[in-house]
Amino acid sequence: MKKLLILNALFFFLISTAQEFKLEKITIADLEQKEHETDKNANATILYKRQHVYYEFDQNKGQFVQIKDIIFRIKIYKQEGFSYAESTEYLYRIPTNSEFISRVDGVTYNIENGKIVETKLKKDQVFENKISENTTEVKFTMPNLKPGCIIEYRYKVTSPFSQNIDEILCQYSIPLNVLDIKISIPEYYVFRPNIKGYLPLNLKKYASQGKITYTGFENSGSSKAKAYKEEIPYINNVYEIISRNIPSLEEEPYVTNMDNYRSSYSMELQSTKFPGGNFNNYAQSWEDVAKSIFFREDFGKELKKTGYFENELNLILSEGTSQQEKLVKILEFCKQKVKWNEKNGFTCKTGVKEAYKLGSGNTAEVNLNLINMLNASGFDANPVLVSTRKHGIPLFPTRDGFNYVVASVTLPNGMVLLDATDPFSTVNMLPERALNWKGRLIKKNGDNEEISLFVTTPSQDNGFVSFTLDSNAKLTGKFRRQLTNYKAKRFRENFIGKSKENWLDELENNYKNLSLDNYEVTNDKEIYQPINETYSFSADQSADIVGNSILFKPLFFQTTKSNPFVSETRAFPIDFIYPTKSKYSYTINIPDGYSIETIPTSINIGLPDNMGSYKYVIQKAEKSIQIMVQYEILVSYIAQTEYEAVKDFFKQIVDKENEQVVLKKL
């Protein structure tokens, strides 16, 4: 009987085998240090970060809990580094189970009158704020911050949700001197470790001895129960990273989300098998992931619901409508009926019917409604799970790597993707937040398929500009251009909702010294049509008058002024988000009494493997100069191995466009 109680109760008591990392005592020399040894520009440095995760048994709750033990020691060099003295922890709480934080201790060390002074973090400086129905934010800022101070704080988070291990950040925007990670897991849980980022982390795995301890009382028939204790040995799997001198993660241009490349350590639960219990498989293949998600009550079941939108939808779907027109009408109908509440998620909160009734919902409620409408109208529509650009990239089979869902429709000429959360999205043009490498299509029978989210159709920006320069260096002219696809979408996102006056103020501020007139935009609300933009412009002192000569850059305010790629090396891929094409024709009318003495030469350059090209063709006539500039980037991503070629490509563009025309007075 006692054995059965042991197996059913599963009371764990973990014997810790951790080797405590000894922090050295803070000295006056530490506090007097003015800058980091290798990163002189750092505002602060993490001297030590510890994150240990282990399991204990909570006898009051009768369940296993997970303990996260956090210690930070941070040196702050400048006032700009004060933000690193703030700490925020998010706790998940539901009526039956809640996470809680304990042992919040902190000290700020300063030098005063040649002595080390300690200022402790007080209990009333730790704040709890409920930020959603199930999420509470615990936040504190260390006291008495001064440039040169060192802060040290620690706390523990106890979680009843033992099957989830939070991602552990291993790299920050400031240097990290010592990283100490240790995760101790009983053999009954099987987790798969995942290391993300470009920084090598030395992961060690070893085993230690643990034991299950059960204590209770045995009724022997007498009035006094007899106490007893049973122990079952088990293997504890320990994952450890001790790393030193981790450099800061530096921002690079054309990286939408640096967190995709930030080094971190995470663990995904694969299975559980407790003594006397069943084997539970969670995520070992994409097929497992697809099935586990599809058969959720708040996902797959929602795709079976009908009878709540058909009458309204049928009113807009007239006879003889082509398949493409039908697709557009359904997408636009869904946009109007269920507005996005700006909350992500691939599962429903209130459900598709309730969201339809209320007129708003999260990503899943909007796009699962769209899928239901498409299927009810005769299309073959299925959900595609996505991780947004800010959420990261799910490289391995994972249930937690997705936070978004879009709709796919299989047509005779291929598959298209749709997203009704964005008022400016169109058929096969998702919001930029969803353009994150790969998605995972899942079908009703649990079949799944990897779907590329890379954009292949270039977005275009084509235009014509006429310049007229007078002898006083005043510039007048006309501008017109047409934008398609994502170029047009970005324009609409920035333009719609602003007054014409505010919009013109922004343009004039961007172009400096430029006055605009006769401004017109067409198709701004016709999202399936290109944007057309025209205006007249004027500007004083647009050229340099030197003696009898006038010198100017021939593209004037459209000159590419600087190279975005200036660093010596590149750590991460270059993310252009989508391919682009641009072609502009320029006519420059020169002032009377002047001749064209010097013009730049034409060039035609390209990137390796036909990834991009730039063509600059210039010709002169008696009273004018004609220029054609064509720029193409034909891929969304370029690997960092091609960085030197990209850097040189943009350098040549900048150099060419900053060359000058010289006019000579007759």
VENJO-V705939 format. One record per helix or strand. SS is the DSSP state (~ for helix, > for strand). FROM is the first residue (numbers start at 1). TO is the last residue. If there is no record, write none. Layout:
# VENJO-V705939
SS,FROM,TO  SS,FROM,TO
This chain:
# VENJO-V705939
~,2,9  >,12,13  ~,28,32  >,44,58  >,63,76  ~,79,85  >,86,94  >,97,98  >,100,112  >,115,120  ~,123,125  >,126,130  >,135,141  >,150,159  >,165,169  >,175,186  >,189,196  >,203,218  >,226,246  ~,258,260  >,264,273  >,279,281  ~,286,294  ~,300,304  ~,310,316  ~,323,337  >,339,340  ~,352,358  >,360,361  ~,363,376  >,380,386  >,404,411  >,414,418  >,426,426  >,429,429  ~,432,434  >,438,442  >,448,452  >,459,469  >,475,483  ~,485,495  ~,500,511  >,515,522  >,531,539  >,544,546  >,549,553  ~,556,558  >,574,575  >,580,589  >,594,598  >,603,606  ~,608,610  >,612,620  >,624,633  >,637,638  ~,640,657  >,660,665
